[in-house]
């Protein structure tokens, strides 16, 4: 069961997300997030809006969880219990809204740049992979050609050895015929 403080922070998180222009239907509570490393976290609030994946965590937050969520590309807004003590939170002040909106704008820009760089890296990686595959295919063709040439040379060597043996046999018989004729 959630504490009153946790519910107040969740409500504050929802208001902040609404203040950023995120409609309520895009905000989900107690949402399961799966990271690329197959780890799963349940987060207090989650919004996927205009390409931004925003998580609001309320109350206590494990540093490892925060780090892993951020490293996986999520924007994480953390609202600690200390906010309840420091401020009498019922409404978000205009100054706080502006500060959070600026943070969201900057982080949105950084996230877009991150996606652009990721796409560029994937394009370059795909290009290198295709080039590697093409080079590998060329090497395989060259090896196949070389094997055929070796087979051809081996066949020629065998043929030459057979011819050599035939010539040796011919010379031997010729020698025998000459000796026989010489003796007679």
C-alpha positions as CSV (number, residue, x, y, z in Angstrom):
1,X,0.0,0.0,0.0
2,X,1.3,3.4,-1.0
3,X,2.0,6.1,1.6
4,X,0.3,9.4,1.4
5,X,3.6,11.1,0.7
6,X,4.2,8.7,-2.2
7,X,0.8,9.4,-3.6
8,X,1.4,13.2,-3.3
9,X,4.7,12.8,-5.2
10,X,3.1,10.7,-7.9
11,X,0.4,13.3,-8.3
12,X,3.1,16.0,-8.5
13,X,4.9,13.9,-11.1
14,X,1.7,13.6,-13.1
15,X,1.2,17.4,-12.9
16,X,4.7,18.0,-14.0
17,X,4.3,15.7,-17.0
18,X,1.0,17.5,-17.8
19,X,2.7,20.8,-17.4
20,X,5.2,19.7,-20.1
21,X,2.3,19.2,-22.4
22,X,2.0,15.4,-22.1
23,X,-1.7,14.4,-22.1
24,X,-2.9,12.2,-19.3
25,X,-3.6,9.2,-21.6
26,X,0.1,9.0,-22.3
27,X,1.0,8.7,-18.6
28,X,0.9,5.2,-17.1
29,X,1.3,4.2,-13.4
30,X,3.3,1.3,-12.1
31,X,4.6,0.5,-15.5
32,X,7.0,-2.4,-16.3
33,X,10.1,-1.2,-18.2
34,X,12.4,-3.7,-19.8
35,X,16.0,-2.7,-20.4
36,X,18.2,-3.9,-23.2
37,X,20.0,-6.2,-20.8
38,X,16.7,-7.9,-20.1
39,X,16.4,-6.4,-16.7
40,X,12.9,-5.3,-15.7
41,X,11.9,-2.4,-13.4
42,X,8.5,-1.2,-12.3
43,X,8.4,2.6,-12.4
44,X,6.0,4.9,-10.7
45,X,5.1,6.9,-13.8
46,X,5.9,6.4,-17.4
47,X,5.2,8.5,-20.5
48,X,6.2,7.8,-24.1
49,X,5.3,11.0,-25.9
50,X,6.8,12.5,-29.1
51,X,9.7,10.1,-29.0
52,X,10.6,10.9,-25.4
53,X,10.5,8.1,-22.9
54,X,10.1,9.8,-19.5
55,X,10.1,8.0,-16.2
56,X,9.1,9.7,-12.9
57,X,10.3,7.9,-9.8
58,X,8.9,9.0,-6.4
59,X,10.1,8.6,-2.9
60,X,13.2,6.4,-2.6
61,X,15.3,5.5,-5.6
62,X,18.1,3.0,-5.8
63,X,21.2,4.6,-7.5
64,X,21.7,1.5,-9.6
65,X,18.2,1.6,-10.9
66,X,18.5,5.3,-11.7
67,X,21.8,4.8,-13.5
68,X,20.6,1.8,-15.5
69,X,17.4,3.5,-16.6
70,X,19.3,6.6,-17.7
71,X,21.9,4.5,-19.5
72,X,19.2,2.7,-21.4
73,X,18.0,6.1,-22.9
74,X,15.2,7.0,-20.5
75,X,14.8,10.5,-19.1
76,X,14.3,9.9,-15.4
77,X,12.8,12.6,-13.2
78,X,13.3,11.8,-9.5
79,X,11.0,13.3,-6.9
80,X,12.5,12.4,-3.4
81,X,10.5,12.5,-0.2
82,X,12.7,15.4,0.8
83,X,10.6,17.6,-1.5
84,X,7.6,17.2,0.8
85,X,9.7,18.6,3.7
86,X,11.3,21.4,1.8
87,X,8.2,22.7,0.1
88,X,4.6,22.7,0.9
89,X,3.7,21.0,-2.4
90,X,0.2,21.4,-3.7
91,X,0.9,23.1,-7.0
92,X,4.0,23.3,-9.0
93,X,5.3,26.8,-9.1
94,X,5.8,28.6,-12.4
95,X,9.5,28.8,-11.8
96,X,9.7,25.1,-11.2
97,X,7.6,24.4,-14.3
98,X,10.0,26.6,-16.4
99,X,13.0,24.9,-15.0
100,X,11.7,21.5,-15.6
101,X,10.5,22.5,-19.1
102,X,13.9,23.8,-19.9
103,X,15.4,20.5,-18.7
104,X,13.0,18.6,-20.8
105,X,13.7,20.7,-23.8
106,X,17.5,20.3,-23.4
107,X,17.2,16.6,-22.7
108,X,14.8,16.2,-25.6
109,X,17.4,17.9,-27.9
110,X,20.2,15.6,-26.4
111,X,17.9,12.6,-26.9
112,X,17.3,13.5,-30.6
113,X,21.1,13.9,-31.1
114,X,21.6,10.6,-29.4
115,X,19.1,9.0,-31.8
116,X,20.7,10.6,-34.8
117,X,24.2,9.4,-33.7
118,X,22.8,6.0,-33.0
119,X,21.3,5.8,-36.5
120,X,24.5,7.1,-38.1
121,X,26.5,4.4,-36.2
122,X,24.0,1.7,-37.3
123,X,24.3,3.0,-40.9
124,X,28.1,2.9,-40.8
125,X,28.1,-0.4,-39.1
126,X,25.7,-1.9,-41.7
127,X,27.9,-0.4,-44.4
128,X,31.0,-2.0,-42.9
129,X,29.2,-5.3,-42.4
130,X,28.1,-5.3,-46.1
131,X,31.6,-4.4,-47.2
132,X,33.1,-7.1,-45.0
133,X,30.6,-9.6,-46.4
134,X,31.4,-8.6,-50.0
135,X,35.2,-8.8,-49.2
136,X,34.6,-12.2,-47.6
137,X,32.7,-13.4,-50.7
138,X,35.5,-12.2,-52.9
139,X,38.1,-14.0,-50.8
140,X,36.0,-17.2,-50.9
141,X,35.8,-16.9,-54.7
142,X,39.6,-16.4,-54.9
143,X,40.2,-19.4,-52.7
144,X,37.9,-21.5,-54.9
145,X,39.7,-20.3,-58.0
146,X,43.0,-21.0,-56.4
147,X,41.9,-24.5,-55.4
148,X,40.8,-25.1,-59.0
149,X,44.2,-24.0,-60.2
150,X,45.9,-26.2,-57.6
151,X,43.7,-29.1,-58.8
152,X,44.6,-28.3,-62.4
153,X,48.3,-28.1,-61.6
154,X,48.1,-31.4,-59.6
155,X,46.4,-33.1,-62.5
156,X,49.2,-31.7,-64.9
157,X,51.9,-33.0,-62.4
158,X,50.2,-36.4,-62.4
159,X,50.0,-36.4,-66.2
160,X,53.7,-35.3,-66.4
161,X,54.7,-38.1,-64.0
162,X,52.8,-40.6,-66.2
163,X,54.5,-39.2,-69.3
164,X,57.9,-39.3,-67.6
165,X,57.2,-43.0,-66.6
166,X,56.2,-43.8,-70.2
167,X,59.3,-42.1,-71.5
168,X,61.5,-43.9,-69.0
169,X,59.8,-47.2,-70.0
170,X,60.3,-46.3,-73.7
171,X,63.9,-45.4,-73.2
172,X,64.4,-48.7,-71.2
173,X,62.8,-50.7,-74.0
174,X,64.7,-48.8,-76.7
175,X,68.0,-49.5,-74.8
176,X,67.1,-53.2,-74.6
177,X,66.3,-53.3,-78.3
178,X,69.6,-51.5,-79.1
179,X,71.6,-53.9,-76.9
180,X,69.8,-56.9,-78.4
181,X,70.5,-55.6,-81.9
182,X,74.1,-54.9,-81.0
183,X,74.7,-58.4,-79.6
184,X,73.2,-60.0,-82.7
